[in-house]
Amino acid sequence: MNVKQIMERFQLEAAAGGKGLEREVTGGYCGDLLSDVIANAPVGSVWLTVQGHQNIVAVAVLRELAAVILTGDRPPDPDTLKKADQENIPILRWPGSAYELAGEMYALGVGASSPARHGT
């Protein structure tokens, strides 16, 4: 599944980075602490966060993330949009909570091939 398919499936708003919509999505990661995302987000993931400042683009580039999804209807800063377009990092928007979207994405199979963390 690629970013464009996820965007269409969940009716996400594309705020920036339209040239990166064909990136393959291999999983997902939720987090608002940048150092945690740098340390733990898998390459190729979509990152769900409430952060809208331009440092999210730098993190996405560093971790080779497929896209950043701003949840809770948070608006990105104008500088973030500019940087995302320069780096071809899709910035998408979702009006609901990260919890809700992550659950729906997982149920669809995004990231479901990762090892279970609950002991099964």
DSSP file (Angstrom, degrees, kcal/mol; ACC not computed):
  #  RESIDUE AA STRUCTURE BP1 BP2  ACC     N-H-->O    O-->H-N    N-H-->O    O-->H-N    TCO  KAPPA ALPHA  PHI   PSI    X-CA   Y-CA   Z-CA
    1    1 A M              0   0    0      0, 0.0    24,-3.1     0, 0.0     2,-0.2   0.000 360.0 360.0 360.0 141.0    0.0    0.0    0.0
    2    2 A N  B  >  -A   24   0A   0     22,-0.3     4,-1.9     1,-0.1    22,-0.2  -0.594 360.0 -99.1-109.7 175.6    1.3    3.5   -0.8
    3    3 A V  H  > S+     0   0    0     20,-2.0     4,-2.9    17,-0.2    19,-0.2   0.894 120.7  54.6 -60.3 -42.4    0.7    6.9    0.8
    4    4 A K  H  > S+     0   0    0     17,-2.7     4,-2.5     1,-0.2    -1,-0.2   0.903 107.3  50.3 -60.8 -41.6   -1.8    7.9   -1.8
    5    5 A Q  H  > S+     0   0    0     16,-0.3     4,-2.6     2,-0.2    -1,-0.2   0.895 112.4  46.7 -64.4 -40.2   -3.9    4.8   -1.2
    6    6 A I  H  X S+     0   0    0     -4,-1.9     4,-2.3     2,-0.2     6,-0.2   0.918 111.2  52.5 -66.0 -42.7   -3.9    5.5    2.6
    7    7 A M  H  <>S+     0   0    0     -4,-2.9     5,-2.4     1,-0.2     4,-0.4   0.927 114.8  41.3 -58.4 -45.9   -4.8    9.1    2.0
    8    8 A E  H ><5S+     0   0    0     -4,-2.5     3,-0.7     3,-0.2    -2,-0.2   0.911 112.8  53.7 -69.5 -42.6   -7.7    8.1   -0.2
    9    9 A R  H 3<5S+     0   0    0     -4,-2.6    -2,-0.2     1,-0.2    -1,-0.2   0.872 120.7  31.1 -61.1 -39.5   -8.9    5.2    2.1
   10   10 A F  T 3<5S-     0   0    0     -4,-2.3    -1,-0.2    -5,-0.2    -2,-0.2   0.287 107.1-120.2-105.3   9.4   -9.0    7.4    5.2
   11   11 A Q  T < 5 +     0   0    0     -3,-0.7     2,-0.2    -4,-0.4    -3,-0.2   0.911  48.2 176.6  52.3  48.8  -10.0   10.7    3.4
   12   12 A L      < -     0   0    0     -5,-2.4     2,-0.5    -6,-0.2    82,-0.2  -0.565  30.0-121.1 -81.9 147.0   -6.8   12.4    4.7
   13   13 A E  E     -B   93   0B   0     80,-2.0    80,-2.3    -2,-0.2     2,-0.7  -0.777  18.5-137.0 -88.8 128.0   -6.1   16.0    3.6
   14   14 A A  E     +B   92   0B   0     -2,-0.5    78,-0.2    78,-0.2     3,-0.1  -0.775  28.1 171.2 -85.1 116.4   -2.8   16.4    1.7
   15   15 A A  E     -     0   0B   0     76,-3.1     2,-0.3    -2,-0.7    77,-0.2   0.738  62.5 -19.9 -95.7 -28.1   -1.2   19.6    3.1
   16   16 A A  E    S+B   91   0B   0     75,-1.3    75,-1.9     1,-0.1    -1,-0.3  -0.971 102.9  59.9-166.3 172.0    2.2   19.2    1.4
   17   17 A G    >   +     0   0    0     64,-0.3     3,-2.3    -2,-0.3     4,-0.1   0.805  47.4 162.8  70.3  32.9    4.7   16.8   -0.2
   18   18 A G  G >   +     0   0    0      1,-0.3     3,-1.1     2,-0.2     4,-0.1   0.714  67.3  66.6 -58.7 -22.8    2.4   15.7   -3.1
   19   19 A K  G 3  S+     0   0    0      1,-0.2     3,-0.3     2,-0.1    -1,-0.3   0.626  97.0  56.6 -74.5 -10.9    5.4   14.4   -5.0
   20   20 A G  G X  S+     0   0    0     -3,-2.3     3,-1.7     1,-0.2   -17,-0.2   0.267  71.3 106.0-102.0  12.2    5.9   11.7   -2.4
   21   21 A L  T <  S+     0   0    0     -3,-1.1   -17,-2.7     1,-0.3   -16,-0.3   0.655  71.8  62.4 -69.4 -15.1    2.5   10.1   -2.5
   22   22 A E  T 3  S+     0   0    0     -3,-0.3    -1,-0.3   -19,-0.2    -2,-0.1   0.456  74.8 124.3 -88.9   0.1    3.7    7.0   -4.3
   23   23 A R    <   -     0   0    0     -3,-1.7   -20,-2.0    43,-0.2     2,-0.2  -0.338  67.0-115.4 -61.2 138.0    6.0    6.0   -1.4
   24   24 A E  B     -A    2   0A   0    -22,-0.2     2,-0.5   -21,-0.1   -22,-0.3  -0.542  22.6-141.3 -74.4 140.1    5.3    2.5   -0.2
   25   25 A V        +     0   0    0    -24,-3.1    20,-0.2    -2,-0.2    86,-0.2  -0.914  23.9 172.9-105.6 123.1    4.1    2.3    3.4
   26   26 A T        -     0   0    0     18,-2.2     2,-0.3    -2,-0.5    19,-0.2   0.544  63.5 -34.3-105.8 -10.9    5.5   -0.6    5.4
   27   27 A G  E     -c   45   0B   0     17,-0.7    19,-1.9    83,-0.1     2,-0.3  -0.959  60.3-101.5 179.5-165.6    4.1    0.3    8.9
   28   28 A G  E     -c   46   0B   0     -2,-0.3     2,-0.3    17,-0.3    19,-0.2  -0.956  15.9-163.9-143.4 161.2    3.1    3.0   11.2
   29   29 A Y  E     -c   47   0B   0     17,-2.2    19,-3.0    -2,-0.3     2,-0.4  -0.981   5.8-157.5-148.5 135.6    4.4    4.8   14.3
   30   30 A C  E     +c   48   0B   0     -2,-0.3     2,-0.2    17,-0.2    19,-0.2  -0.947  36.9 116.6-113.3 133.1    2.7    7.0   16.8
   31   31 A G        -     0   0    0     17,-2.1    19,-0.1    -2,-0.4    -2,-0.1  -0.825  43.4-158.3 172.8 150.8    4.6    9.5   18.9
   32   32 A D  S    S+     0   0    0     -2,-0.2     2,-0.8    17,-0.1     3,-0.1   0.453  72.8  91.3-116.7  -6.9    5.1   13.1   19.7
   33   33 A L    >>  -     0   0    0      1,-0.2     4,-1.9     2,-0.0     3,-0.7  -0.830  65.3-153.5 -93.1 112.3    8.6   13.0   21.2
   34   34 A L  H 3> S+     0   0    0     -2,-0.8     4,-2.7     1,-0.3     5,-0.2   0.865  92.1  54.4 -57.9 -40.8   11.0   13.5   18.3
   35   35 A S  H 3> S+     0   0    0      1,-0.2     4,-1.9     2,-0.2    -1,-0.3   0.857 107.5  51.6 -63.4 -33.6   13.9   11.6   20.0
   36   36 A D  H <> S+     0   0    0     -3,-0.7     4,-2.1     2,-0.2     5,-0.3   0.912 110.6  47.6 -67.4 -42.4   11.6    8.6   20.4
   37   37 A V  H  X S+     0   0    0     -4,-1.9     4,-2.3     2,-0.2    -2,-0.2   0.914 111.1  51.4 -65.2 -42.4   10.6    8.7   16.7
   38   38 A I  H  < S+     0   0    0     -4,-2.7    -1,-0.2     1,-0.2    -2,-0.2   0.900 116.6  40.9 -59.9 -40.7   14.2    9.0   15.7
   39   39 A A  H  < S+     0   0    0     -4,-1.9    -1,-0.2    -5,-0.2    -2,-0.2   0.780 131.5  18.1 -78.4 -27.6   15.2    6.0   17.8
   40   40 A N  H  < S+     0   0    0     -4,-2.1    -3,-0.2    -5,-0.1    -2,-0.2   0.631  82.4 110.3-127.7 -16.5   12.2    3.8   17.1
   41   41 A A     <  -     0   0    0     -4,-2.3     2,-0.1    -5,-0.3   -12,-0.1  -0.505  65.9-124.9 -71.1 125.9   10.2    4.6   14.0
   42   42 A P    >   -     0   0    0      0, 0.0     3,-1.7     0, 0.0   -16,-0.1  -0.413  30.0 -97.5 -69.8 143.8   10.7    1.9   11.3
   43   43 A V  T 3  S+     0   0    0      1,-0.2    22,-0.2    -2,-0.1    21,-0.2  -0.315 110.8  26.8 -54.7 138.5   11.9    3.0    7.8
   44   44 A G  T 3  S+     0   0    0     20,-2.2   -18,-2.2    19,-0.3   -17,-0.7   0.469  93.6 132.7  85.9   2.1    8.9    3.3    5.5
   45   45 A S  E <   -c   27   0B   0     -3,-1.7    21,-2.3    18,-0.2    22,-1.1  -0.396  58.8-123.7 -82.3 159.7    6.4    4.0    8.2
   46   46 A V  E     -cd  28  67B   0    -19,-1.9   -17,-2.2    20,-0.2     2,-0.6  -0.892  29.5-142.0 -94.6 137.9    3.7    6.7    8.3
   47   47 A W  E     -cd  29  68B   0     20,-2.3    22,-3.5    -2,-0.5     2,-0.5  -0.900   8.2-156.5-108.2 121.3    4.2    8.7   11.5
   48   48 A L  E     +cd  30  69B   0    -19,-3.0   -17,-2.1    -2,-0.6     2,-0.3  -0.869  32.7 142.7 -98.2 124.7    1.1    9.9   13.4
   49   49 A T  E     - d   0  70B   0     20,-2.3    22,-2.6    -2,-0.5   -17,-0.1  -0.955  55.0-135.8-152.7 165.7    1.8   13.0   15.5
   50   50 A V  S    S+     0   0    0     -2,-0.3     2,-0.2    20,-0.2    20,-0.1   0.432  73.2 111.4-101.6  -5.2    0.3   16.3   16.8
   51   51 A Q        +     0   0    0      1,-0.1    -2,-0.1    25,-0.0    20,-0.0  -0.511  37.6 174.2 -72.8 133.8    3.6   18.1   16.1
   52   52 A G        +     0   0    0     -2,-0.2    25,-2.5    24,-0.1    28,-0.2   0.340  39.3 110.1-121.5   5.6    3.3   20.6   13.3
   53   53 A H  S >  S-     0   0    0     23,-0.2     3,-1.8     1,-0.1     4,-0.3  -0.351  81.9-102.8 -83.0 165.9    6.7   22.4   13.3
   54   54 A Q  T >> S+     0   0    0      1,-0.3     4,-1.1     2,-0.2     3,-1.0   0.636 109.4  78.4 -68.4 -14.1    9.3   22.0   10.6
   55   55 A N  H 3> S+     0   0    0      1,-0.2     4,-2.1     2,-0.2    -1,-0.3   0.761  82.4  68.2 -64.4 -22.0   11.5   19.6   12.7
   56   56 A I  H <> S+     0   0    0     -3,-1.8     4,-2.3     1,-0.2    -1,-0.2   0.846  96.9  53.0 -65.3 -30.7    9.0   16.8   11.9
   57   57 A V  H <> S+     0   0    0     -3,-1.0     4,-2.4    -4,-0.3    -1,-0.2   0.913 107.2  50.7 -69.3 -41.9   10.2   17.0    8.3
   58   58 A A  H  X S+     0   0    0     -4,-1.1     4,-2.6     1,-0.2    -2,-0.2   0.905 111.8  47.9 -61.4 -41.2   13.8   16.6    9.3
   59   59 A V  H  X S+     0   0    0     -4,-2.1     4,-2.6     2,-0.2    -1,-0.2   0.916 110.5  51.5 -65.0 -43.1   12.9   13.5   11.4
   60   60 A A  H  <>S+     0   0    0     -4,-2.3     5,-2.6     1,-0.2     4,-0.5   0.890 112.6  45.7 -62.1 -39.8   10.9   12.1    8.5
   61   61 A V  H ><5S+     0   0    0     -4,-2.4     3,-0.9     3,-0.2    -2,-0.2   0.939 112.8  50.3 -67.6 -47.1   13.9   12.5    6.2
   62   62 A L  H 3<5S+     0   0    0     -4,-2.6    -2,-0.2     1,-0.2    -1,-0.2   0.895 118.2  37.9 -58.0 -43.5   16.3   11.1    8.7
   63   63 A R  T 3<5S-     0   0    0     -4,-2.6   -19,-0.3    -5,-0.1    -1,-0.2   0.421 107.5-124.0 -90.3   0.9   14.2    8.0    9.4
   64   64 A E  T < 5 -     0   0    0     -3,-0.9   -20,-2.2    -4,-0.5    -3,-0.2   0.929  45.0-179.4  55.3  48.9   13.2    7.6    5.7
   65   65 A L      < -     0   0    0     -5,-2.6   -19,-0.2   -22,-0.2    -1,-0.2  -0.473  33.0-134.5 -79.4 151.9    9.5    7.7    6.7
   66   66 A A  S    S-     0   0    0    -21,-2.3     2,-0.3     1,-0.3   -20,-0.2   0.863  76.2 -27.0 -74.0 -36.9    6.8    7.4    4.0
   67   67 A A  E     -d   46   0B   0    -22,-1.1   -20,-2.3    22,-0.1     2,-0.4  -0.980  52.8-120.6-168.5 164.9    4.7   10.3    5.3
   68   68 A V  E     -de  47  91B   0     22,-2.7    24,-3.0    -2,-0.3     2,-0.6  -0.984  21.2-160.3-117.9 130.8    3.7   12.3    8.4
   69   69 A I  E     -de  48  92B   0    -22,-3.5   -20,-2.3    -2,-0.4     2,-0.6  -0.953   7.7-150.0-113.8 117.5    0.1   12.5    9.5
   70   70 A L  E     -de  49  93B   0     22,-3.3    24,-2.6    -2,-0.6     3,-0.3  -0.760  21.8-161.7 -85.4 122.7   -0.9   15.3   11.7
   71   71 A T    >   +     0   0    0    -22,-2.6     3,-1.1    -2,-0.6    26,-0.2  -0.498  61.3  43.5-102.1 170.9   -3.8   14.2   14.0
   72   72 A G  T 3  S-     0   0    0     24,-3.4    -1,-0.2     1,-0.2    24,-0.1   0.738 122.9 -75.9  68.4  23.1   -6.4   16.0   16.0
   73   73 A D  T 3  S+     0   0    0     21,-2.5    -1,-0.2    23,-0.3    -2,-0.1   0.776  81.0 167.7  59.1  28.8   -6.9   18.5   13.2
   74   74 A R    <   -     0   0    0     -3,-1.1    -1,-0.2    20,-0.3    20,-0.1  -0.550  30.9-131.7 -73.7 134.9   -3.6   20.2   14.0
   75   75 A P        -     0   0    0      0, 0.0     2,-0.2     0, 0.0   -23,-0.1  -0.679  16.9-125.5 -86.6 141.0   -2.5   22.7   11.4
   76   76 A P        -     0   0    0      0, 0.0   -23,-0.2     0, 0.0   -24,-0.1  -0.532  30.3-103.2 -78.3 151.5    1.2   22.5   10.2
   77   77 A D     >  -     0   0    0    -25,-2.5     4,-1.8    -2,-0.2     3,-0.4  -0.399  28.9-116.8 -66.3 150.6    3.3   25.6   10.3
   78   78 A P  H  > S+     0   0    0      0, 0.0     4,-2.0     0, 0.0     5,-0.1   0.883 117.5  54.5 -57.1 -38.5    3.8   27.4    7.0
   79   79 A D  H  > S+     0   0    0      1,-0.2     4,-2.4     2,-0.2     5,-0.2   0.835 104.5  55.5 -64.9 -31.1    7.6   26.7    7.2
   80   80 A T  H  > S+     0   0    0     -3,-0.4     4,-2.8   -28,-0.2    -1,-0.2   0.920 106.9  49.0 -65.5 -44.2    6.8   23.0    7.7
   81   81 A L  H  X S+     0   0    0     -4,-1.8     4,-2.1     2,-0.2   -64,-0.3   0.909 111.8  48.9 -62.2 -42.8    4.8   22.9    4.5
   82   82 A K  H  X S+     0   0    0     -4,-2.0     4,-1.9     2,-0.2    -2,-0.2   0.933 113.8  45.6 -62.2 -47.6    7.5   24.6    2.5
   83   83 A K  H  X S+     0   0    0     -4,-2.4     4,-2.1     1,-0.2    -2,-0.2   0.892 111.0  53.4 -64.6 -40.9   10.2   22.2    3.9
   84   84 A A  H  X>S+     0   0    0     -4,-2.8     5,-2.2     1,-0.2     4,-0.8   0.895 108.8  49.1 -62.8 -40.5    8.0   19.2    3.2
   85   85 A D  H  <5S+     0   0    0     -4,-2.1     3,-0.4     1,-0.2    -1,-0.2   0.898 110.9  50.6 -65.1 -39.6    7.5   20.2   -0.4
   86   86 A Q  H  <5S+     0   0    0     -4,-1.9    -2,-0.2     1,-0.2    -1,-0.2   0.876 118.5  37.6 -63.7 -37.4   11.3   20.7   -0.8
   87   87 A E  H  <5S-     0   0    0     -4,-2.1    -1,-0.2    -5,-0.1    -2,-0.2   0.425 107.1-123.1 -95.6  -1.0   12.0   17.2    0.7
   88   88 A N  T  <5 +     0   0    0     -4,-0.8    -3,-0.2    -3,-0.4    -4,-0.1   0.864  58.9 149.9  57.7  38.9    9.0   15.5   -1.0
   89   89 A I      < -     0   0    0     -5,-2.2    -1,-0.2    -6,-0.2     2,-0.2  -0.907  46.2-129.1-100.9 113.7    7.7   14.3    2.4
   90   90 A P        -     0   0    0      0, 0.0   -22,-2.7     0, 0.0     2,-0.6  -0.436  18.7-162.7 -63.9 130.0    3.9   14.1    2.4
   91   91 A I  E     -Be  16  68B   0    -75,-1.9   -76,-3.1    -2,-0.2   -75,-1.3  -0.975  15.1-177.4-111.9 116.9    2.2   15.9    5.2
   92   92 A L  E     -Be  14  69B   0    -24,-3.0   -22,-3.3    -2,-0.6     2,-0.4  -0.787  15.1-139.4-114.5 157.4   -1.4   14.7    5.7
   93   93 A R  E     -Be  13  70B   0    -80,-2.3   -80,-2.0    -2,-0.3   -22,-0.2  -0.944  13.6-175.0-123.1 142.5   -4.1   15.8    8.1
   94   94 A W        -     0   0    0    -24,-2.6   -21,-2.5    -2,-0.4   -20,-0.3  -1.000  17.7-151.0-132.8 129.8   -6.6   13.8   10.1
   95   95 A P  S    S+     0   0    0      0, 0.0    -1,-0.1     0, 0.0   -24,-0.1   0.761  75.7  64.8 -75.1 -23.7   -9.4   15.4   12.2
   96   96 A G  S    S-     0   0    0      1,-0.2   -24,-3.4   -24,-0.1   -23,-0.3  -0.036  96.2 -67.7 -89.4-167.7   -9.6   12.6   14.7
   97   97 A S     >  -     0   0    0    -26,-0.2     4,-2.0   -25,-0.1     5,-0.2  -0.410  33.6-122.2 -82.2 157.0   -7.3   11.1   17.3
   98   98 A A  H  > S+     0   0    0      1,-0.2     4,-3.0     2,-0.2     5,-0.3   0.868 113.3  59.3 -62.1 -37.5   -4.1    9.2   16.5
   99   99 A Y  H  > S+     0   0    0      1,-0.2     4,-2.0     2,-0.2    -1,-0.2   0.929 106.9  45.4 -57.3 -48.2   -5.5    6.3   18.5
  100  100 A E  H  > S+     0   0    0      2,-0.2     4,-2.1     1,-0.2    -2,-0.2   0.938 116.2  44.1 -63.4 -49.1   -8.5    6.1   16.2
  101  101 A L  H  X S+     0   0    0     -4,-2.0     4,-2.8     1,-0.2     5,-0.2   0.905 111.8  52.9 -66.9 -41.0   -6.5    6.3   13.0
  102  102 A A  H  X S+     0   0    0     -4,-3.0     4,-2.5     1,-0.2    -1,-0.2   0.914 110.0  49.4 -60.2 -42.4   -3.8    3.9   14.2
  103  103 A G  H  X S+     0   0    0     -4,-2.0     4,-2.3    -5,-0.3    -1,-0.2   0.913 112.6  46.6 -63.1 -43.0   -6.5    1.3   15.0
  104  104 A E  H  X S+     0   0    0     -4,-2.1     4,-1.4     2,-0.2    -2,-0.2   0.894 113.3  48.9 -67.2 -39.9   -8.2    1.7   11.7
  105  105 A M  H  X>S+     0   0    0     -4,-2.8     5,-2.3     2,-0.2     4,-0.6   0.911 112.0  48.5 -66.5 -41.7   -4.9    1.5    9.8
  106  106 A Y  H ><5S+     0   0    0     -4,-2.5     3,-1.3     1,-0.2    -2,-0.2   0.913 108.8  53.3 -64.5 -42.1   -3.8   -1.6   11.7
  107  107 A A  H 3<5S+     0   0    0     -4,-2.3    -1,-0.2     1,-0.3    -2,-0.2   0.821 105.4  55.3 -61.8 -30.4   -7.1   -3.3   11.1
  108  108 A L  H 3<5S-     0   0    0     -4,-1.4    -1,-0.3    -5,-0.1    -2,-0.2   0.632 127.1-101.9 -76.2 -14.6   -6.6   -2.6    7.3
  109  109 A G  T X<5S+     0   0    0     -3,-1.3     3,-1.1    -4,-0.6     2,-0.7   0.439  70.6 147.6 108.0   1.3   -3.3   -4.4    7.6
  110  110 A V  T 3 <S-     0   0    0     -5,-2.3    -1,-0.3     1,-0.3   -83,-0.1  -0.601  86.0  -7.3 -71.7 114.6   -0.8   -1.5    7.6
  111  111 A G  T >  S+     0   0    0     -2,-0.7     3,-1.6   -85,-0.2    -1,-0.3   0.486  96.2 126.2  80.1   2.7    2.0   -2.8    9.8
  112  112 A A  T <   +     0   0    0     -3,-1.1    -2,-0.1     1,-0.3   -85,-0.1   0.653  61.6  68.1 -70.4 -13.7    0.2   -5.9   10.8
  113  113 A S  T 3  S+     0   0    0     -4,-0.3    -1,-0.3   -87,-0.2     3,-0.1   0.560  77.3 105.4 -82.3  -6.2    3.2   -8.1    9.6
  114  114 A S  S <  S-     0   0    0     -3,-1.6     3,-0.1     1,-0.1   -87,-0.0  -0.396  88.9 -87.6 -69.3 150.9    5.3   -6.8   12.4
  115  115 A P        -     0   0    0      0, 0.0    -1,-0.1     0, 0.0     2,-0.1  -0.299  48.5-105.8 -59.5 140.3    5.9   -9.2   15.3
  116  116 A A        -     0   0    0      1,-0.1     3,-0.3    -3,-0.1    -4,-0.0  -0.403  23.1-158.0 -66.0 142.6    3.2   -9.1   18.0
  117  117 A R  S    S+     0   0    0      1,-0.2    -1,-0.1     2,-0.1    -3,-0.0   0.353  78.3  76.7-102.7   4.0    4.3   -7.3   21.2
  118  118 A H  S    S-     0   0    0      0, 0.0    -1,-0.2     0, 0.0    -2,-0.1   0.181 115.0 -93.8-104.4  18.3    1.8   -8.9   23.4
  119  119 A G              0   0    0     -3,-0.3    -2,-0.1     1,-0.0    -3,-0.0   0.549 360.0 360.0  90.8   7.1    3.4  -12.3   23.8
  120  120 A T              0   0    0      0, 0.0    -3,-0.1     0, 0.0    -1,-0.0   0.451 360.0 360.0 -97.7 360.0    1.7  -14.3   21.0
